[in-house]
Amino acid sequence: MEARVPSRRERLRAEASQEIKAIALRLMTEGGPSAISLRAIAREMGMTAGALYGYYATRDDLVNALIAEIYSALADKEEAARDAVSEDDPEGRVLAVGEAFRTWAVGHPEEFQLIYGDPLPGYQAPEGGAAADAEHRACAVLTGLVADAWPQASKRLSDDGYDWADFDPGFAAVIRGEFPDLPPAAVALAMRVWGRMHGLVALEVYGHLRPQVLDPARLYRAELLDLTKTLGITPAGRAR
């Protein structure tokens, strides 16, 4: 069965929607999160505000669409990087995902700032929906790496006494649904790994690293290699 070809009207609408999102990101970069405004976007596009509402009824609808698209793109990059490395090379998978995350963030600073920077004033994230699903998918990549390493990592780490009650109930439910055998201590480890992967990248994206460090990529790779020691994994998958 042949795939349906979008009509000209549908193509034009899709192009306009992408232009709206691109302008929103640029406005945020130039003026901060509060600069995202449907009226400001309409002015730049030469449209009336009413016409723009035909694409996004509210600013939050636009932001939700942006967040869903950004997280989906990030998850695509991370999953592709992970799957390009053999399951028998857990260290290589951690390095690949970490470097894919940094490459994406440095190449898409506006998108990074929207999902990981200061919250938009007055924005209320909806319960569930496409944005939340895309975020969970991106997070699941890292959690899966920790789950794979947990048999080795658990032998190296002290028992911190984590319980599911230490996590948000909604977050715990998502993790337990996707990784039913993963204990709370492993989830805490995944959060720590995420913090270390994210930290240097955030410093670089916001311009706080480059004045002191001439090669941020080299520094970041060293951090990733140290993470694999924390996880107790090697290129061959042997416990350290």
VEXVEX-944819 format. One line per 2 residues: number of its first residue (from 1); their letters; for each residue x, y, z of N, C-alpha, C. Coordinates in pm, whole numbers, plus 50000, padded with zeros to 5 digits. Layout:
! residues N
NUM> A> X/Y/Z/X/Y/Z/X/Y/Z ~ ...
//
This chain:
! residues 240
1> ME> 50085/49880/50000/50000/50000/50000/50089/50125/50000 ~ 50062/50214/49906/50144/50333/49894/50113/50431/50007
3> AR> 50220/50497/50054/50202/50596/50160/50125/50716/50105 ~ 50040/50771/50188/49960/50887/50147/50051/51009/50133
5> VP> 50037/51081/50023/50114/51202/50001/50038/51320/50060 ~ 50104/51397/50149/50034/51513/50208/49992/51612/50101
7> SR> 49878/51674/50123/49831/51775/50030/49918/51901/50042 ~ 49905/51989/49943/49980/52114/49947/49944/52194/50072
9> RE> 49819/52197/50106/49776/52270/50225/49839/52212/50351 ~ 49845/52079/50358/49905/52014/50475/50055/52043/50482
11> RL> 50121/52044/50366/50265/52074/50365/50290/52217/50410 ~ 50209/52309/50362/50226/52450/50401/50200/52469/50549
13> RA> 50102/52399/50601/50072/52409/50744/50188/52354/50828 ~ 50244/52241/50784/50357/52182/50855/50478/52276/50852
15> EA> 50502/52340/50737/50614/52433/50725/50593/52554/50816 ~ 50470/52604/50820/50441/52719/50906/50458/52682/51053
17> SQ> 50416/52562/51088/50429/52517/51227/50576/52510/51267 ~ 50661/52459/51176/50804/52453/51206/50864/52593/51217
19> EI> 50819/52685/51134/50868/52823/51141/50828/52887/51274 ~ 50708/52861/51318/50662/52914/51447/50752/52866/51560
21> KA> 50784/52738/51558/50868/52682/51665/51010/52736/51657 ~ 51063/52753/51536/51199/52808/51521/51205/52951/51573
23> IA> 51104/53032/51544/51102/53170/51592/51088/53173/51744 ~ 51008/53084/51798/50991/53079/51944/51124/53053/52013
25> LR> 51202/52959/51960/51332/52929/52020/51427/53048/52008 ~ 51423/53116/51893/51512/53232/51876/51473/53344/51971
27> LM> 51343/53368/51987/51298/53473/52079/51343/53442/52221 ~ 51337/53314/52259/51380/53276/52393/51530/53301/52411
29> TE> 51608/53269/52307/51753/53290/52315/51786/53438/52328 ~ 51714/53520/52254/51743/53664/52252/51690/53737/52375
31> GG> 51575/53694/52426/51511/53769/52534/51478/53692/52658 ~ 51521/53565/52664/51490/53486/52781/51357/53413/52765
33> PS> 51325/53323/52857/51203/53242/52846/51075/53323/52831 ~ 51068/53439/52898/50945/53519/52894/50921/53582/52757
35> AI> 51021/53577/52668/51007/53640/52536/50923/53557/52440 ~ 50896/53430/52475/50811/53348/52389/50667/53398/52400
37> SL> 50617/53453/52293/50483/53512/52291/50421/53485/52155 ~ 50297/53438/52153/50230/53413/52026/50215/53541/51945
39> RA> 50188/53653/52011/50173/53779/51940/50305/53822/51876 ~ 50416/53805/51949/50546/53841/51893/50580/53754/51773
41> IA> 50548/53626/51782/50574/53534/51670/50488/53573/51550 ~ 50362/53606/51576/50273/53646/51467/50325/53770/51395
43> RE> 50377/53866/51471/50431/53987/51409/50548/53953/51317 ~ 50637/53865/51363/50753/53829/51282/50714/53756/51155
45> MG> 50606/53680/51161/50563/53602/51045/50467/53679/50955 ~ 50431/53800/50997/50337/53878/50917/50197/53822/50920
47> MT> 50164/53758/51031/50031/53700/51049/49957/53775/51157 ~ 49826/53760/51160/49750/53811/51272/49758/53711/51386
49> AG> 49740/53760/51508/49742/53670/51623/49634/53564/51609 ~ 49519/53603/51554/49410/53508/51537/49448/53393/51445
51> AL> 49523/53425/51338/49566/53321/51245/49663/53225/51313 ~ 49750/53278/51397/49846/53193/51467/49776/53099/51564
53> YG> 49667/53145/51624/49593/53061/51718/49535/52938/51649 ~ 49527/52942/51516/49483/52824/51443/49585/52712/51445
55> YY> 49710/52747/51477/49816/52646/51491/49834/52605/51637 ~ 49839/52703/51725/49857/52678/51868/49762/52771/51944
57> AT> 49668/52713/52016/49565/52793/52083/49624/52879/52194 ~ 49730/52831/52260/49792/52906/52369/49944/52893/52359
59> RD> 50013/52980/52431/50159/52970/52435/50202/52836/52491 ~ 50131/52786/52594/50168/52658/52655/50152/52543/52556
61> DL> 50053/52550/52467/50040/52447/52365/50163/52445/52274 ~ 50211/52564/52240/50332/52575/52157/50452/52519/52232
63> VN> 50466/52556/52358/50579/52507/52438/50574/52354/52451 ~ 50454/52299/52473/50440/52154/52484/50486/52086/52355
65> AL> 50447/52143/52241/50488/52085/52113/50639/52093/52095 ~ 50697/52205/52135/50843/52221/52126/50914/52118/52214
67> IA> 50869/52105/52336/50934/52012/52430/50926/51869/52380 ~ 50809/51831/52330/50793/51694/52277/50887/51670/52160
69> EI> 50896/51767/52070/50982/51751/51953/51129/51746/51992 ~ 51168/51830/52088/51308/51836/52130/51350/51707/52198
71> YS> 51268/51660/52293/51303/51535/52362/51305/51417/52266 ~ 51214/51416/52169/51212/51307/52072/51339/51306/51987
73> AL> 51383/51425/51946/51506/51436/51867/51626/51391/51949 ~ 51630/51431/52076/51740/51389/52163/51740/51239/52183
75> AD> 51622/51182/52207/51613/51037/52226/51656/50963/52100 ~ 51619/51015/51983/51662/50953/51857/51815/50947/51850
77> KE> 51880/51057/51884/52027/51062/51879/52089/50965/51977 ~ 52038/50963/52099/52095/50876/52202/52072/50729/52170
79> EA> 51953/50695/52126/51924/50555/52093/52009/50507/51975 ~ 52025/50593/51876/52107/50555/51760/52253/50534/51802
81> AR> 52304/50622/51889/52441/50609/51937/52459/50481/52017 ~ 52364/50453/52104/52370/50330/52186/52366/50206/52099
83> DA> 52272/50204/52005/52252/50083/51925/52362/50059/51823 ~ 52444/50161/51798/52557/50144/51707/52673/50070/51773
85> VS> 52664/50049/51905/52769/49980/51980/52713/49847/52030 ~ 52795/49745/52024/52753/49612/52066/52710/49609/52213
87> ED> 52611/49525/52243/52570/49506/52383/52683/49447/52466 ~ 52780/49386/52401/52895/49328/52471/52998/49433/52510
89> DP> 52974/49557/52474/53065/49667/52506/52991/49774/52586 ~ 52961/49748/52713/52883/49844/52792/52955/49977/52811
91> EG> 53088/49974/52823/53161/50100/52835/53144/50183/52708 ~ 53156/50117/52593/53139/50187/52468/53001/50248/52453
93> RV> 52900/50180/52507/52764/50232/52499/52747/50357/52586 ~ 52804/50355/52705/52797/50473/52792/52867/50592/52726
95> LA> 52985/50566/52672/53059/50673/52604/52981/50726/52484 ~ 52921/50637/52407/52849/50679/52287/52727/50765/52322
97> VG> 52652/50723/52422/52533/50799/52461/52573/50934/52519 ~ 52675/50932/52606/52720/51059/52666/52768/51157/52561
99> EA> 52846/51110/52467/52900/51201/52365/52790/51245/52268 ~ 52692/51158/52243/52579/51199/52159/52499/51310/52227
101> FR> 52484/51299/52359/52413/51402/52435/52488/51535/52427 ~ 52619/51532/52448/52696/51656/52442/52693/51717/52302
103> TW> 52712/51636/52200/52711/51687/52063/52577/51753/52031 ~ 52469/51688/52071/52336/51746/52047/52322/51878/52122
105> AV> 52360/51882/52249/52341/52002/52331/52422/52120/52278 ~ 52548/52095/52243/52633/52203/52193/52583/52252/52058
107> GH> 52528/52162/51978/52477/52200/51847/52338/52260/51849 ~ 52266/52244/51961/52129/52294/51972/52111/52363/52107
109> PE> 52184/52472/52130/52178/52536/52261/52039/52590/52298 ~ 51963/52639/52198/51830/52691/52229/51739/52580/52280
111> EF> 51744/52464/52212/51663/52352/52256/51704/52304/52394 ~ 51836/52297/52416/51887/52255/52547/51835/52348/52657
113> QL> 51840/52477/52631/51798/52574/52733/51649/52565/52760 ~ 51569/52531/52660/51425/52522/52683/51391/52406/52776
115> IY> 51454/52290/52756/51415/52174/52837/51498/52160/52965 ~ 51615/52224/52971/51699/52208/53089/51734/52340/53158
117> GD> 51689/52451/53103/51722/52581/53162/51613/52631/53255 ~ 51610/52762/53275/51511/52823/53364/51371/52797/53313
119> PL> 51276/52768/53402/51139/52743/53358/51074/52868/53300 ~ 50984/52847/53206/50910/52959/53148/50813/53015/53251
121> PG> 50812/53147/53270/50719/53207/53366/50574/53173/53332 ~ 50503/53120/53430/50363/53090/53412/50333/52960/53340
123> YQ> 50435/52891/53294/50411/52768/53219/50377/52654/53314 ~ 50271/52581/53281/50230/52464/53357/50237/52342/53268
125> AP> 50329/52254/53299/50342/52132/53219/50220/52043/53241 ~ 50164/51989/53134/50046/51904/53150/50082/51767/53207
127> EG> 49985/51704/53267/50005/51567/53315/50000/51474/53195 ~ 50107/51399/53173/50109/51306/53061/50117/51379/52928
129> GA> 50082/51310/52822/50084/51371/52690/50214/51346/52616 ~ 50223/51404/52497/50338/51378/52409/50469/51428/52469
131> AA> 50466/51545/52536/50590/51601/52592/50644/51510/52702 ~ 50556/51466/52792/50600/51378/52902/50649/51244/52847
133> DA> 50579/51189/52748/50620/51062/52690/50758/51073/52626 ~ 50783/51182/52556/50913/51201/52491/51024/51217/52595
135> EH> 50994/51290/52703/51093/51306/52811/51127/51171/52873 ~ 51026/51091/52900/51050/50959/52960/51133/50871/52867
137> RA> 51109/50883/52738/51186/50803/52642/51333/50841/52646 ~ 51363/50971/52652/51502/51016/52660/51567/50969/52790
139> CA> 51493/50979/52900/51547/50937/53029/51570/50786/53034 ~ 51485/50711/52964/51495/50566/52967/51625/50516/52905
141> VL> 51683/50592/52815/51809/50550/52753/51917/50539/52861 ~ 51929/50643/52942/52030/50642/53048/51997/50539/53155
143> TG> 51871/50531/53194/51831/50434/53296/51862/50292/53249 ~ 51841/50268/53120/51871/50136/53066/52020/50102/53073
145> LV> 52105/50201/53050/52249/50177/53061/52287/50140/53205 ~ 52229/50210/53301/52257/50180/53441/52200/50043/53478
147> AD> 52082/50011/53426/52023/49879/53454/52114/49767/53403 ~ 52172/49786/53285/52262/49685/53230/52388/49671/53315
149> AW> 52434/49782/53373/52557/49780/53452/52533/49744/53598 ~ 52408/49742/53642/52379/49727/53784/52439/49600/53847
151> PQ> 52441/49483/53780/52503/49366/53843/52647/49391/53886 ~ 52723/49470/53806/52860/49503/53846/52863/49620/53944
153> AS> 52785/49722/53916/52787/49843/53999/52742/49815/54141 ~ 52645/49727/54158/52592/49700/54292/52696/49639/54385
155> KR> 52797/49574/54327/52902/49514/54409/53002/49618/54460 ~ 53004/49733/54396/53102/49836/54428/53047/49946/54518
157> LS> 52915/49957/54524/52853/50069/54595/52800/50026/54730 ~ 52806/50117/54826/52751/50089/54958/52599/50097/54951
159> DD> 52533/50027/55039/52387/50028/55043/52341/50156/55111 ~ 52284/50247/55033/52239/50375/55087/52097/50370/55143
161> GY> 52037/50252/55139/51905/50236/55198/51792/50303/55121 ~ 51809/50321/54990/51703/50386/54912/51579/50297/54904
163> DW> 51464/50363/54908/51336/50296/54895/51254/50370/54791 ~ 51151/50307/54738/51068/50374/54638/51000/50498/54694
165> AD> 50984/50502/54826/50924/50621/54888/51014/50743/54878 ~ 51140/50724/54840/51232/50837/54824/51214/50909/54690
167> FD> 51128/50857/54605/51108/50916/54473/50964/50959/54455 ~ 50945/51053/54363/50810/51095/54329/50729/50973/54285
169> PG> 50606/50957/54333/50528/50837/54300/50507/50817/54150 ~ 50481/50927/54078/50462/50914/53934/50588/50868/53863
171> FA> 50701/50928/53903/50830/50890/53845/50861/50744/53878 ~ 50839/50704/54003/50865/50566/54043/50779/50468/53964
173> AV> 50654/50506/53939/50565/50417/53865/50614/50396/53722 ~ 50662/50503/53659/50713/50492/53523/50836/50401/53518
175> IR> 50929/50424/53611/51051/50343/53615/51020/50197/53643 ~ 50933/50171/53739/50902/50033/53775/50826/49963/53663
177> GE> 50750/50040/53586/50681/49980/53473/50775/49941/53361 ~ 50878/50021/53340/50971/49994/53231/51088/49905/53273
179> FP> 51129/49916/53399/51241/49836/53449/51197/49768/53579 ~ 51111/49665/53571/51051/49606/53691/51151/49543/53788
181> DL> 51269/49504/53739/51367/49439/53826/51469/49536/53883 ~ 51457/49664/53851/51556/49761/53895/51522/49810/54036
183> PP> 51616/49798/54131/51587/49842/54268/51602/49993/54283 ~ 51546/50050/54389/51556/50195/54410/51700/50246/54412
185> AA> 51793/50167/54466/51933/50212/54471/51989/50232/54330 ~ 51947/50150/54236/51994/50165/54098/51936/50291/54034
187> VA> 51813/50325/54070/51752/50447/54018/51827/50568/54072 ~ 51863/50564/54200/51942/50672/54258/52076/50685/54187
189> LA> 52137/50571/54153/52263/50575/54079/52243/50637/53941 ~ 52133/50605/53874/52105/50663/53744/52092/50814/53753
191> MR> 52031/50864/53861/52020/51009/53879/52157/51072/53899 ~ 52244/51004/53972/52379/51056/53993/52459/51057/53863
193> VW> 52446/50950/53786/52513/50944/53656/52463/51056/53565 ~ 52331/51077/53566/52273/51185/53486/52330/51320/53527
195> GR> 52341/51342/53658/52395/51469/53706/52536/51493/53656 ~ 52617/51390/53652/52754/51407/53606/52761/51426/53455
197> MH> 52679/51354/53380/52675/51373/53235/52626/51513/53199 ~ 52529/51559/53273/52465/51686/53242/52549/51806/53286
199> GL> 52620/51794/53397/52686/51908/53459/52784/51981/53369 ~ 52882/51909/53315/52982/51974/53230/52919/52028/53102
201> VA> 52820/51956/53050/52754/52003/52928/52681/52134/52955 ~ 52613/52145/53066/52542/52269/53099/52640/52385/53113
203> LE> 52753/52361/53178/52854/52465/53190/52903/52511/53053 ~ 52920/52415/52963/52968/52450/52828/52863/52527/52750
205> VY> 52739/52478/52752/52633/52543/52675/52611/52687/52722 ~ 52620/52710/52852/52595/52844/52906/52721/52931/52907
207> GH> 52830/52882/52849/52949/52964/52831/53037/52978/52954 ~ 53024/52887/53050/53103/52898/53173/53227/52809/53173
209> LR> 53244/52730/53069/53354/52635/53066/53466/52677/52971 ~ 53428/52729/52857/53525/52759/52752/53636/52857/52794
211> PQ> 53610/52960/52874/53722/53049/52908/53837/52978/52979 ~ 53802/52876/53058/53906/52806/53134/53958/52682/53064
213> VL> 53874/52618/52984/53909/52490/52922/53909/52505/52770 ~ 54023/52474/52709/54035/52490/52564/53971/52376/52486
215> DP> 53961/52258/52549/53905/52141/52481/53799/52077/52570 ~ 53677/52131/52572/53570/52075/52657/53538/51930/52624
217> AR> 53552/51892/52497/53520/51755/52458/53613/51656/52528 ~ 53740/51692/52539/53837/51603/52606/53805/51592/52755
219> LY> 53770/51703/52817/53735/51702/52958/53611/51617/52981 ~ 53514/51630/52892/53389/51556/52908/53413/51406/52890
221> RA> 53496/51368/52794/53524/51226/52774/53592/51167/52898 ~ 53680/51244/52961/53744/51195/53083/53640/51171/53193
223> EL> 53540/51257/53200/53434/51239/53298/53353/51113/53267 ~ 53326/51090/53140/53252/50970/53102/53332/50843/53135
225> LD> 53461/50846/53109/53544/50729/53141/53544/50703/53291 ~ 53545/50810/53370/53539/50792/53514/53404/50734/53557
227> LT> 53300/50772/53486/53167/50717/53514/53165/50565/53494 ~ 53234/50518/53390/53234/50374/53366/53304/50300/53480
229> KT> 53399/50366/53545/53462/50304/53662/53364/50294/53777 ~ 53284/50399/53794/53180/50395/53898/53083/50281/53872
231> LG> 53052/50260/53743/52958/50153/53707/53024/50015/53704 ~ 53158/50013/53712/53227/49885/53717/53229/49810/53586
233> IT> 53234/49885/53474/53230/49818/53344/53355/49852/53264 ~ 53383/49763/53168/53499/49779/53078/53451/49755/52936
235> PA> 53535/49780/52835/53493/49756/52697/53445/49614/52673 ~ 53503/49517/52743/53465/49378/52721/53351/49335/52813
237> GR> 53307/49427/52900/53196/49393/52988/53241/49321/53114 ~ 53371/49317/53139/53421/49248/53259/53412/49342/53377
239> AR> 53386/49288/53492/53384/49370/53614/53524/49419/53642 ~ 53534/49545/53684/53666/49600/53716/53709/49550/53853
//
